[in-house]
Amino acid sequence: MMCRHLDLMVEVFGEELGCRMFRKVAPVLPAVRPSNEFNRHVVLTSTKSGFHEALENYRRWRRQFLDENGELKPGSSPRR
């Protein structure tokens, strides 16, 4: 969903402006919970390749919180 959203923003506004605008919405998307790890990196990018790199780095980092089925391990959910 995030990649499609970014693609549409880049298509409409161009890569630089589309990526800058996307930085405002990406950190609040639910797919990147339970951490701010992704947010720290995505807010600094201004290219699609930079976004995809940040997303891949986040996915690698997040694996430590997932079980063998890809679900969050007990105790890894964000506190409310």
Stockholm file with secondary structure:
# STOCKHOLM 1.0

chainA/1-80         MMCRHLDLMVEVFGEELGCRMFRKVAPVLPAVRPSNEFNRHVVLTSTKSGFHEALENYRRWRRQFLDENGELKPGSSPRR
#=GR chainA/1-80 SS CHHHHHHHHHHHHCHHHHHHHHHHHGGGCGGGTTCSHHHHHHTTCCSHHHHHHHHHHHHHHHGGGBCTTSCBCTTCSCCC
#=GC SS_cons        CHHHHHHHHHHHHCHHHHHHHHHHHGGGCGGGTTCSHHHHHHTTCCSHHHHHHHHHHHHHHHGGGBCTTSCBCTTCSCCC
//
